[in-house]
Amino acid sequence: MQRVRLEEASQKLLGLVEAALNGEEVLLLKDNQPVIKLLSLEPQLKRYPAKAGSAKGMVWMADDFDAPLEDFKEYME
């Protein structure tokens, strides 16, 4: 974890941001007390729209998937 005085941070801002993007926490100090913490946010996953037929061959359904179940036969009568 880097600890940098605010006066220095203004001169090194791009480097500090780069360090935060690489997963390092950076504390900015004022009067030797931490006042700001720079850290990277988790990147959001890019979601692409689904394409028709993209799962073709990945899904299997039994021929009798909609047949009544024996356990519920009494409720069906």
N, C-alpha and C positions, 0 to 999 in steps of 0.2 A: 504494500500500500504506500503510495506516494503521499507525502505531506508537503504542501507548497504554500508559501505566503501569498496573499492576494496580490501584492505588488509584483511578485515574480510571475504569477499566473497570467497576468495580462500580457506579458511578453512571450510566454510559452503556451498560450491557449491551444493552438493547433496540435502541439505535441501531447498536451494533457488529454485533449479529446481523443486523439489517436490511441493513447494508452487505455482510456476508458473503453473504447470500442474493442480493444483486444482483451477485455475482460478484467483489467486492473481497476481497483478502486483508487480514486484520487481525492484526497481531502484538501480543501482550501482553508487556510488559517487566517484569522484576523486576531491580532494580539495573542498569538500562540494558542488560540482556541479554534477548534474546527467549526466552521460555519456553513460550509457547502461540501457536499459529497457528489463527485462525478462518477457515474457508473453507467454502463451500457444497458439499455432495455433489451429484453429478449426480442429477437426479430419475429415479426408475425409471419406465419406461414402463408405463402401465396396459394390462393385457391383458384383453380382453373374451372371453368364451367364444364359440366359433364357432357360428353359427346354420346349421342345415340349409338348403341351397339358396342360401346367400349368394353363391356363386360361379357361379350358373347363368348360362350363356351366355359365360362367360370361358374355359372349357376346351373344346378341340376335339380329337377323336380320329379318326384315319383309319379307314375301314371295314376295311382290311386290316392293322390294327396288330398283330394276332397271327399273321399269315401267316408261314410259315418264310422266312428270309432265304436268298437264293441263295448267299451266301458260306458258309453252314453246311450246304448241301444234302448234301455228302458225309458229314457227321457224323450226319445224320438217317437214313441208310440202314442 
